């Protein structure tokens, strides 16, 4: 390995003016890589985001206990350690954030820097009538400067798939990309302070000159279909296998 790198190091020595400068450069690279790894290791939170009634709180309860429970609209956050492996050595701190319009950005601001992963929960049944509101909130998340810099893994969890009228994950992805592209066009002409929730986030989402799609983002985005309620309701098990597998990957 070292022999293969030596010719390249020799070129750098000549161009940079000697071994001392090269040593400083290498040291700076090592420090930068180490700092990045430390920053990533300090981000242990998995944020549950979404509009009111998307099913975040029931999903949160199901992941932690496996049991159904009645829920109500959250006005504050809830957090707990979620063990993603049998030996309990790997875990993530799940944080369920309120979905009410007057609260969600406030709580996102509080916890976004700690996010290792984000689960954005969508009500697949109400999606068609809520698509603009869903896209608006997701847009605000995606243009946030902290989220862009840290690039936490992002999962769009298409919930309530136990209901016959639920939209598929593929359709939800297509509709969200279309709405986000429209938002990008309208926001690009607006003052920068309106984008990124006043945090200095960029006005441009995705690649300029191309229709938006999720592959253009700095973080990896995946879509899954799930049901926190389950096909048998209170008596049955939830359908969260795809979500649980994703949490194992990102923890």
C-alpha positions in Angstrom: 0.0 0.0 0.0 2.8 2.4 1.1 4.8 1.6 -2.1 1.8 2.4 -4.3 1.4 5.8 -2.6 5.0 6.8 -2.6 5.2 8.1 -6.2 2.1 10.3 -5.5 3.6 11.5 -2.2 6.9 12.4 -4.0 4.9 14.5 -6.6 3.2 16.3 -3.7 6.5 17.0 -2.0 7.9 18.6 -5.1 4.8 20.7 -5.7 4.3 21.8 -2.1 8.0 22.6 -1.6 9.2 19.8 0.6 8.4 17.2 3.2 7.6 19.7 5.9 4.7 21.2 4.0 3.4 17.8 3.0 3.5 16.6 6.6 1.5 19.6 7.7 -1.1 19.0 4.9 -1.4 15.3 5.9 -1.8 16.2 9.6 -4.6 18.7 8.7 -6.3 16.0 6.7 -6.1 13.5 9.6 -7.5 16.1 12.0 -10.4 16.9 9.6 -11.2 13.2 9.2 -11.0 12.6 12.9 -13.2 15.6 13.7 -15.8 14.4 11.2 -15.9 10.9 12.7 -16.2 12.4 16.2 -19.1 14.6 15.1 -20.8 11.7 13.5 -20.4 9.5 16.5 -22.0 12.3 18.7 -25.1 12.2 16.5 -27.1 9.4 18.0 -30.7 10.6 17.5 -33.4 9.3 15.1 -36.0 12.0 14.6 -39.6 11.1 13.9 -41.1 14.0 11.8 -44.4 14.5 10.0 -47.7 16.3 10.1 -50.3 15.8 12.8 -52.1 12.5 12.7 -49.5 10.8 10.4 -49.1 8.2 13.1 -45.6 9.1 14.5 -46.5 8.6 18.1 -48.1 5.1 17.6 -45.1 4.2 15.4 -42.8 5.4 18.2 -44.7 3.3 20.8 -44.7 0.2 18.5 -41.0 0.4 17.9 -40.2 0.6 21.6 -42.7 -1.9 23.1 -44.3 -3.7 20.2 -47.7 -3.0 21.6 -50.6 -0.8 20.4 -51.6 2.2 22.5 -54.1 5.0 22.0 -52.4 8.3 21.2 -53.2 11.9 21.0 -51.7 14.9 19.3 -48.3 15.6 20.8 -47.4 19.1 22.1 -43.9 18.2 23.2 -41.2 15.7 22.3 -40.8 12.1 23.6 -37.5 10.2 23.5 -36.3 6.7 24.4 -33.4 4.4 23.6 -34.2 1.9 20.8 -32.1 -1.2 20.7 -31.5 -2.3 17.1 -29.5 -5.5 17.8 -30.1 -8.5 20.0 -26.9 -8.0 22.0 -28.1 -4.5 22.8 -24.7 -3.0 21.9 -26.2 -0.9 19.1 -28.8 1.7 19.7 -30.3 4.9 18.6 -32.2 7.5 20.6 -35.6 7.9 19.0 -37.2 11.3 19.4 -40.9 11.8 18.5 -41.4 15.5 17.6 -44.8 17.3 17.5 -46.3 17.6 14.1 -48.5 20.6 14.8 -47.7 23.5 12.4 -47.0 25.9 15.2 -44.5 23.6 16.9 -42.8 21.4 14.4 -40.1 23.8 13.2 -39.4 24.9 16.8 -38.7 21.3 17.9 -36.7 20.5 14.7 -34.5 23.5 15.5 -33.8 22.1 18.9 -32.9 18.5 17.9 -31.6 18.7 14.3 -27.9 18.9 15.2 -28.2 15.6 17.0 -29.9 13.7 14.1 -28.1 10.7 12.8 -31.3 9.7 10.9 -34.6 11.2 10.1 -37.9 9.3 9.7 -40.4 11.5 7.9 -43.8 9.8 8.5 -46.5 10.3 5.9 -50.2 9.4 6.2 -50.6 7.4 3.1 -54.5 7.6 3.3 -54.7 11.4 3.6 -51.7 12.0 1.4 -53.6 13.2 -1.7 -55.3 16.0 0.2 -52.3 16.8 2.4 -49.6 16.6 -0.3 -48.9 20.3 -0.4 -48.5 20.5 3.4 -46.4 17.4 3.5 -44.1 18.8 0.8 -43.9 22.2 2.5 -42.7 20.7 5.7 -40.3 18.3 4.0 -38.9 21.2 1.9 -38.2 23.2 5.1 -36.3 20.2 6.5 -34.3 19.6 3.3 -33.1 23.2 2.9 -32.1 23.6 6.5 -28.3 24.4 6.6 -27.6 22.0 9.5 -29.5 19.1 7.9 -27.6 19.7 4.6 -24.3 19.9 6.3 -24.7 16.7 8.5 -26.7 14.8 5.8 -28.5 12.4 8.1 -30.0 9.3 6.5 -33.6 10.1 5.5 -36.5 7.6 5.4 -39.9 8.5 4.1 -42.2 6.1 6.0 -45.5 5.7 4.1 -47.7 4.8 7.1 -51.2 3.3 7.4 -50.7 0.8 4.6 -53.3 -1.4 6.3 -56.1 0.9 4.9 -57.4 0.0 1.4 -57.2 3.6 0.2 -53.6 4.1 1.1 -51.3 5.4 -1.6 -48.2 3.4 -2.5 -44.7 4.5 -1.7 -43.9 4.9 -5.4 -46.8 7.3 -6.0 -46.0 9.3 -2.8 -42.4 9.6 -4.0 -43.4 10.8 -7.5 -45.9 13.3 -6.1 -43.5 14.7 -3.5 -40.8 15.2 -6.1 -43.3 17.1 -8.3 -44.4 19.3 -5.4 -40.9 19.9 -4.1 -39.9 20.9 -7.6 -42.7 23.4 -7.7 -41.7 24.8 -4.3 -38.2 25.1 -5.5 -39.2 27.2 -8.4 -41.5 29.5 -6.4 -39.0 29.9 -3.5 -36.0 30.6 -5.7 -37.6 34.0 -6.5 -38.3 34.7 -2.8 -35.8 36.4 -0.3 -33.2 33.9 1.1 -34.5 34.4 4.6 -37.7 32.7 3.7 -35.9 29.6 2.8 -34.3 27.5 5.4 -36.5 28.9 8.1 -34.4 32.0 8.6 -31.2 29.9 9.2 -29.5 30.9 6.1 -30.4 27.7 4.2 -30.0 27.8 0.4 -32.8 28.8 -1.9 -31.9 26.1 -4.4 -33.0 22.5 -3.7 -31.4 19.8 -5.8 -29.6 20.5 -9.1 -30.1 23.7 -10.9 -31.6 23.3 -14.4 -33.0 19.8 -13.7 -36.3 18.7 -12.3 -36.0 17.7 -8.7 -35.6 14.1 -7.6 -34.4 12.8 -4.3 -31.2 11.4 -5.7 -29.9 15.0 -6.0 -29.7 15.4 -2.2 -26.5 15.0 -0.2 -28.1 12.4 2.1 -29.4 9.0 1.1 -33.2 8.9 0.9 -35.3 5.8 1.0 -39.1 5.1 0.9 -40.8 2.2 2.7 -44.4 1.2 3.2 -45.5 0.4 6.8 -48.4 0.3 9.2 -48.0 1.2 12.9 -51.6 0.0 13.5 -51.3 -3.3 11.6 -53.9 -5.1 9.6 -55.6 -6.5 12.8 -55.7 -3.2 14.6 -55.2 -3.1 18.4 -55.0 -6.9 18.6 -52.5 -7.5 15.9 -48.8 -6.7 15.2 -47.6 -3.7 13.4 -46.0 -4.0 9.9 -42.7 -2.2 10.6 -40.2 -4.7 9.3 -38.8 -2.5 6.5 -38.5 0.4 9.0 -36.7 -1.7 11.6 -34.3 -3.0 9.0 -33.5 0.5 8.0 -32.8 1.5 11.6 -30.4 -1.3 11.9 -28.5 0.0 8.8 -28.2 3.6 10.1 -27.7 3.0 13.8 
